Amino acid sequence: MNDLQGNILTQSGFIQGSIHWDALGRIGHIQGEAISEAQARANGAPLLLPGFIDAHVHGGAGHDIMEGGDAALHVTRLHAQHGTTSLLATTMTAPQSDLDKAFAALAPLCAQRPANAARILGVHLEGPYISETRLGAQPPFARPANLEEIEKLHALAPIRLITLAPEVADNQELIAELCARGFRVQLGHSSGSYEQGVAAMRCGATGFTHLFNAMSPMHHREPGMVGAALAHAQYAEIIPDLLHVHPGAMHAALRAIPGLYCVTDSTAAAGMPDGEYSLGRHAVFKCMGGVRLADGTLAGSTLTMDQALRNLVQTLGLPLMDAAKRVSTFAADHLGLQDRGRLASGAWADIVVLNRDLQLQAVLVEGQQIER
């Protein structure tokens, strides 16, 4: 199969027609007639959207990225079945030896995508360069950023994104150097002030990790890290599982941050029954639709990106075209990827096929259909 017919969401809107790709999995051309979103949702033809991109994935299918071994393979296959065509494998705050183990296991999967799996674009290093006062569900191994450590890990598997707290000693000064070396820097797990957040963005930080969660909140006299994001950010992650962030707060963020994009922050519990799972060195518990530490702290999610899309459209009331950008295009833009997160000539044929109720019917990664 090298083509699909349906209502194709392009960068300029919906086209009812066909999309074709070559043997390498690159889109050749899209042809058809322009139609409105209302027509696309009503005419009964399948909806063809850009494949979802998840920049914050800890686990799934009972496996955690920090386990090493073949854990990431199981994680990428689970998320591919829910429409995620590419992702960032996300590590936890941990001792050096744990990170070395996880990175070594990720290296071959970053180099070559296995069958029936999402593409691993690289690693999101979430910590260990975070605040001890805003660990959230991160284990207590926070420490200041270390360029030598980062480069050593990057030599094992490519780091695409680094989360750090700018108020931690020397972290602020390191941001410009990290950006100069090609890393994207996000602010998160931080008790920093508004002023420290703004200063970090001036140094080159471009995003915020799971906005509102594990960061200093906004108060009208102390805007905090949330205030810095709402006032100045072009990009930020948000977890739209309806547990981590109230819909009203999501609406505020949507109005304030042009490139607000969705992540799952999913754990090993994604796609699994209620019970106990691992998140780095923590035991976490899935129950009542969420994942928590023993003390009740939210600890990642069980969200998948197809449900994220439905939540944006069905709960928040976003137009489908806008919602699609927030589960694909904006994450690609933040990561500097012009050939993913969009259906256009020359881009990868990463495609999700949905019915009018936004239920997945098929998933293609680089032109190859995922078995579901």
Secondary structure, DSSP 8 states (H G I E B T S, - for coil): --EEEEEEEETTEEEEEEEEE-TTSBEEEEEEEEE-HHHHHHS-S-EEEE-EEEEEE-EETTEEGGG-TTHHHHHHHHHHTTTEEEEEEEE-S--HHHHHHHHHHHHHHHHS--TTS-EEEEEEEE-SSS-GGG-TTS-S------HHHHHHHHHHS-EEEEEE-TTSTTHHHHHHHHHHTT-EEEE-SB---HHHHHHHHHHT--EESSTTTTB----SS--HHHHHHHHH-SEEEE--SSSSS-HHHHHHHHHH-TEEEE---B-TTTTS-SEEEEETTEEEEEETTEEE-TTS-B--B---HHHHHHIIIIIS---HHHHHIIIIIHHHHHTT-SSSSS--TTSB--EEEE-TT--EEEEEETTEE---
